Amino acid sequence: MKKITSLIIGIVCVILVLMFGAHQLEKSTGMAGAKVVNIYNWGDYIDPALIKKFEKESGYKVNYETFDSNEAMYTKIQQGGTAYDIAIPSEYMIQKMIKANLLIPLDHSKIKGLSNIGDSFLNLDFDPGNQYSIPYFWGTLGIVYNDKFVNAEDMTSWNDLWRPELKDNIMLIDGAREIIGLGLNSLGYSVNSKNMDQLNQAVAKLRTLTPNVKAIVADEIKMYMENEESAVAVTFSGEAADMMYENSHLHYVIPKEGTNLWSDNIVIPKTSKNQEGAYAFINFMLDPKNAAQNAEYIGYSTPNEAAMKLMPKEVVEDKQFYPTKEMMAKMEVYRDLGSKYLGIYNDLFLELKMYRK
C-alpha cells in the first residue's frame, strides 16, 4: 500500500513539475494567457511610462520584446515561435507581410481614435483602407550637421555631401535602402528604382563619396555627433532630434531633392493569442494624450493630428520634422522591391562598404 501511495505521490509531483515547466515555457515565449499582451517593437520606441500606464488602465500585463531590423522581425514572426499580439513594422515590410498572409485583417469597429490620424498617413498604397495597419510614427531620412564646422547655406542638398572640405567627416547610417536611395535621389531618380543603369550610376557616384565617409554605423551615430567627432551625418529624423536635444550646435536638414518618407505602423500578427488586448493597445496609443507623450519622449513625428495640438508649437511648426505638403510632395515611401531587387540593393551596398577608401 505504501508503494502505491508513494507511486501516486511521485506521479502527482511529476505532473506538477511538467505543468510548472509548461507555464514557464509559455511565459518565455510570450503565451501566458489572455491577460498578457505580447508586443514586438523597435528598440527605444515607446515611452516606458506609457507601458506602465497601459497595464494599470487596461489590466493587461505587457511582455515587451524588441528587434533591430524589419527583416529580423519578419523572420521571427514567419517562424511563428512566439505569439505576438502587436508588431510595429515599416510600410514596405507590411506590404510583404500582407502578401505572405502573416497579418490579421483589422476590425475597424473595435478601433477608437483612427479619425485622429491625418489623411496623409491613411489609405496609402502599401495598405489601402488601412485593412491591416494603424500609423504609429513617421519621419524622414536627412542630414545632420554641426554649425561649428558647416554653414547652413552649404548643407541643403544631398550633393553637398560631396564637398571636398568634408573629407573623412561624414557618418552614414548602415542601411542599404537608405544609402543607395540617397545616391539615387542625388541623381534625380526614385528611391524604389529597379533600373539597373540607374542603380549602377548611383553606386558609381557613391564610390566617389567614400573619401568623405568617416564610418558607416547604426546607433553609434548619435554618440559621435553629440560628442562632435564628426561634422555631418546621414540619419533618420527622430535620431536627429535626440542628437539636437543633447547638442545645440546640431541641425537637421531635409535635402531639397527629396528623400524617403517612412512610417512605422501597428499590426496584429496571425500568431496573436489575445486580439482583444491588441485592440486595447491600439486604442490606447491612438489617444491624443498618449500619442503626444510618446512623440515628445521618442522624438519622431506623430501622424496623430489631435496629439499635435497638445505638443509644443516650436516642435510641430519645425518644417524639418513636420514638413509642408510641398516638401512632402518630393518624398517617396519605400515599396517592397521583392526578393530579387532587395538582394541587388543589399549586394550593391555591401560592395560599396568593401570599396570604401
Secondary structure, DSSP 8 states (H G I E B T S, - for coil): -HHHHHHHHHHHHHHHHHHHHHHHHHHHTT---TTEEEEEEETT-S-HHHHHHHHHHH--EEEEEEESSHHHHHHHHHHT-S--SEE--BHHHHHHHHHTT-B----GGG---GGGB-GGGSS-TTSGGGSS-EEEEEEEEEEEEETTTS-GGG-SSGGGGG-GGGTT-EEEES-HHHHHHHHHHHTT--TT---HHHHHHHHHHHHTTGGGEEEEESTHHHHHHHTTS-SEEEEEHHHHHHHHHH-TTEEEE--TT--BEEEEEEB-BTT-S-HHHHHHHHHHHHSHHHHHHHHHHH-SB-SBHHHHTTS-HHHHT-TTTS--HHHHTT-B-----HHHHHHHHHHHHHHHHHH--
